[in-house]
Amino acid sequence: MKSAVIVFPGSNCDRDLAVAIREITGSTPQMLWHRETTLPDGIDLIAIPGGFSYGDYLRSGAMAARSPIMQAVVEAADRGVPVLGICNGFQILTESGLLPGALMRNAGLGFVCRDVALCVGEARSPFTSGYSVGEAIRLPVAHHDGNYTADPETLDRLEGEGRIAFRYAEDVNGSVRSIAGIVNARGNVLGMMPHPERLIEPAQGGTDGRRLFEGLLETVA
Ligand SMILES: NC(=O)CC[C@H](N)C(=O)O
C-alpha cells in the first residue's frame, strides 16, 4: 500500500502514525513536507497527523489548511483517494472544506488527555470496515479543540446519510450529538479526534486502533 504522511510545522503525531501504518500494512509511508505540491503517483492513502500545526494560531488547522500540499490533497480526495485526518488532521480537514463543521474549544476549556469510550457509528467507509456498527471501543484523545459543531441541517444530513464514524459514549468535550469522527459523502475522507495510531499493540494498553488500519488495508490494497 502506497501512503504518505503529511508533515506540517508543529505536527507531533506524524512518526507515530507512520509507525502504525508501517507495522500494520507492511509498507513504509513517505513523509511529505507541507510545502510540497504533488503527491506520489498511485497513492492509496493520505494521512494527516495530529499535533499543533502553526502552534494552533488563528484557529487549530486553519493555517495548515492553506499549505501548498493541501490543493493536491483536495484533488486526490475528489478522485476518491482515502484521506485520514486524526485530531489536528481532523481540524485541518474541516478547515480545508473536505469535511463539514468545525472543532471549537472543548466545553470544559481544558486540554483533555485520556482514554475515552467510543461507539462505532453507522458510516460505511474503508476506515470503519474493520469494526461493527455499534461496537464499543476505547481510544486515547489529547486535544483542547475537539468540540465538534455544525448547523442543524448539516448534522441532520450527516446522520441521514450515515456519515457518523465514531461517537463518544461519555461526555468528553461537548461535541454536538457526541460526534467524535465523520466521513465525507463518498466515505473516502475520515476525520476523527481520537488517536487510533496510539493503540495498535498490547504494550500500548490495547489494540482498538489497529482495526482501523487493518480494515483500510483489506478494502484498499
Ligand atoms: N493531538 C492533537 O492533534 C492536538 C490537536 C489540537 N492542536 C488541539 O489541541 O485541539
The ligand as an SDF file (V2000), in Angstrom:
LIG
                    3D

 10  9  0  0  0  0  0  0  0  0999 V2000
   -3.1850   15.8990   19.4610 N   0  0  0  0  0  0  0  0  0  0  0  0
   -3.5820   16.8320   18.6350 C   0  0  0  0  0  0  0  0  0  0  0  0
   -3.6200   16.6620   17.4200 O   0  0  0  0  0  0  0  0  0  0  0  0
   -3.9570   18.1640   19.2120 C   0  0  0  0  0  0  0  0  0  0  0  0
   -4.9180   18.8510   18.2970 C   0  0  0  0  0  0  0  0  0  0  0  0
   -5.1140   20.3390   18.5330 C   0  0  0  0  0  0  0  0  0  0  0  0
   -3.9640   21.0680   18.3100 N   0  0  0  0  0  0  0  0  0  0  0  0
   -5.8230   20.5790   19.8290 C   0  0  0  0  0  0  0  0  0  0  0  0
   -5.2020   20.5740   20.8750 O   0  0  0  0  0  0  0  0  0  0  0  0
   -7.0100   20.7140   19.7910 O   0  0  0  0  0  0  0  0  0  0  0  0
  1  2  1  0
  2  3  2  0
  2  4  1  0
  4  5  1  0
  5  6  1  0
  6  7  1  0
  6  8  1  0
  8  9  2  0
  8 10  1  0
M  END
$$$$
